[in-house]
Amino acid sequence: MAKNARLYEVTLRNGYGTWKKIHPAPSEADLRNTLNLDNDVKLISIKSIGWHPFSLELNDGCNDLDFTTKEMSFSRSSHGYDYLRRQFPDKAKEIDEFQKNQNQ
């Protein structure tokens, strides 16, 4: 069972400036192919920042469980969330059970 997931630092730019975002992904190629950028945003670079351990934490705002590592959290709406579910099937099962219990 996997204990870590790969993270990438993505540098983006538009007319207002340059910024960086962190995304989980199985590979740089997969991330490059699945990023949905607005027409005015240019992809500058993708850099691997290594493998990181993840845990589950309660997201009080939407009463859901998020994948978390260090100071970063990835919710259902985050790019790479499906990769994290595939990478950590036991944790994905915990999320599904939590959701099931919330809906009862």
C-alpha positions in Angstrom: 0.0 0.0 0.0 1.3 3.4 -0.9 2.4 5.7 1.8 3.4 8.8 -0.3 2.1 10.7 -3.3 4.0 12.8 -5.8 3.6 16.6 -5.8 4.5 19.1 -8.4 5.0 22.9 -8.3 3.4 24.5 -11.3 4.4 28.1 -12.3 1.7 30.0 -14.1 1.5 33.5 -15.6 -1.1 35.9 -17.0 -1.3 39.7 -17.5 -1.5 40.3 -13.7 1.7 38.4 -12.8 3.2 35.0 -12.1 2.2 32.6 -9.4 2.9 29.0 -8.2 0.5 26.2 -7.3 1.0 22.7 -5.9 -0.7 19.8 -7.6 -0.6 16.0 -6.8 -0.1 13.9 -10.0 1.3 10.5 -11.0 3.7 12.1 -13.5 4.7 15.5 -15.0 3.2 14.3 -18.4 -0.1 13.4 -16.7 -0.3 16.8 -14.9 0.6 18.7 -18.2 -2.2 16.8 -20.0 -4.9 17.3 -17.3 -4.4 20.9 -16.3 -7.3 23.0 -17.4 -6.0 26.6 -17.7 -8.0 29.7 -18.7 -7.1 31.1 -22.1 -5.2 34.0 -20.6 -3.0 31.8 -18.4 0.3 30.4 -19.6 2.0 27.4 -18.2 5.6 28.4 -17.4 7.0 25.3 -15.7 6.3 22.1 -13.8 8.8 20.9 -11.2 8.7 17.8 -9.1 8.9 18.5 -5.4 9.1 14.9 -4.5 7.0 12.3 -2.7 5.0 13.3 0.4 3.1 11.4 3.0 -0.7 12.2 3.3 -3.3 11.9 6.0 -7.0 12.6 6.2 -8.4 15.6 8.0 -11.9 16.9 8.5 -12.8 19.9 6.4 -15.2 21.7 8.7 -16.3 24.1 6.0 -18.0 21.4 3.9 -18.2 18.5 6.4 -15.9 16.3 4.3 -12.5 14.6 4.6 -9.6 16.1 2.7 -6.2 14.6 1.8 -3.6 16.6 3.7 0.2 16.9 3.7 2.2 19.5 5.7 0.3 22.8 5.3 -1.5 21.7 2.1 -4.9 20.2 1.8 -6.7 18.8 -1.3 -10.5 18.5 -1.4 -12.9 16.9 -3.9 -12.7 19.9 -6.1 -8.8 20.0 -6.2 -6.9 19.0 -9.3 -5.2 15.7 -8.5 -7.9 14.5 -6.0 -8.7 11.4 -8.2 -4.9 10.6 -8.3 -4.8 10.7 -4.5 -7.9 8.4 -4.2 -6.1 5.9 -6.5 -2.8 6.3 -4.7 -4.4 5.7 -1.3 -7.3 3.3 -1.7 -7.7 2.7 2.1 -8.0 6.4 2.7 -10.5 6.7 -0.2 -12.5 4.0 1.5 -12.5 6.0 4.8 -13.7 9.0 2.9 -16.5 7.0 1.3 -17.6 5.6 4.6 -17.5 9.0 6.2 -19.7 10.4 3.4 -22.1 7.5 3.8 -22.4 8.1 7.5 -23.0 11.9 7.0 -25.8 11.2 4.6 -27.7 8.9 7.0 
